[in-house]
Amino acid sequence: MPSVADFEAMLAAGRDNALLRYSLGNEYLKHGDPVRAAEHLRRAVDHDPKYSAAWKLLGRALTDAAAWDEALAAYRQGIAVAEARGDKQAAKEMGVFARRIEKQLKSGD
């Protein structure tokens, strides 16, 4: 399994694309660096705005970074993308996460 260093080397070699950025974001998230993960996941959705899995992971990274408003926006965009693609499961999951954030924001926690 490729490591963060392997993915970073691919990026440095000019192989920048949505899947590579998604993979980097996922690895940084696994290593407890949600801010760095979010940077790569934002680039993933820049490369492919219809990449619903990247929107979902971006929402998670932003949630882990306590960037609630940004996470909510990412989930909402991801829901729209997933619904447009017919990816009902991803839309449903992101809807659950978005409602949790909305509830948290309303309660002021």
N, C-alpha and C positions, 0 to 999 in steps of 0.2 A: 504494500500500500504506500503510495507517495506521501511524503512528508510536506510540511509547510515549506521547508527549504527546496524541495523538488519543485513544488508549484511556483515558488518565487523565482527559481532558476528558469522555468519555462516562460514566465512573464518577462523576465529580464532579456530572454532570447527573442522577444517580440511576438510570442504566441498569445496575444491578448484576445480573449473571447469570453462569451457569457459563461460557458461551462467551466473554464479555468477560474474565472472570478468567483463563481459559485463555490467551486471546490476550495479555493483559498479562504473564502468567507466561512465555510463550514469547518475547516481545520482551525482557523483562529477562534471560532466559537468553542470548539472542543477544548482548546487550550486556555479558555477563560479570558479571551481578549475580545469582548463584544464590540468595542469601538473600532478596532482594526477590522473585525469581521464585517461590520456595517459598511465600512469604506469600500471593501471589495464587492459586497452584495449590491451596493448602489451602482457600481460600475457594471455588474452583471445585468441589472435591469436596464441600464443605459444601452448596453449592447443588444439586449432582447427584451423590450418592454412587455412581451407576452409570456415571459418565463414565470409562471405562477409559483413554482417551487422556490424560485429566488425571492419573490415578493414575500412569501411565507417566512423564509429564513431571515430576510431582512427585518421583518416585523419582530421576530424572536430576538435577533441581535440587539435591536433598538430597545426592546423590552428589558433585556438583560443589562443594558447600559442605562436603564431608567430614563430613557428619552421617550416619555409616554406619548406626547403629541405626535412625534415623528413615527413612532411605532404604530399608532392608531391610523395615521395617514397611509403608511405602507400596507397595513392589513386591508384598509378600505380599497386601495388601488389593486391589491392582490385579489380581493374578492371580485372586483369588476372584471379583471383579466381572466380569472378562473371561470366565472360564470359565462363570459363570452366564448371561452374555449370548451365549455361543457364539462369542466372538471369540477363536478359537484362536491366531491369529497374535500378537495382543497378549499373550496369556497366555504363549505360548512365549518371546517376546522378553523379557518381564519376568522370566520364570524364569531365563533366561541371566544377566541383570543381577543378580538376587538371589543366584544361585550364586557369581558373582564376588565379591560383597560378603561372603558367608558364608566363602568361601575366604580373603579378605583378613583378615577378623576372626579366623579361626582361626590364621593365620600371624603375627598381631600386627603387620602392616606399617602 
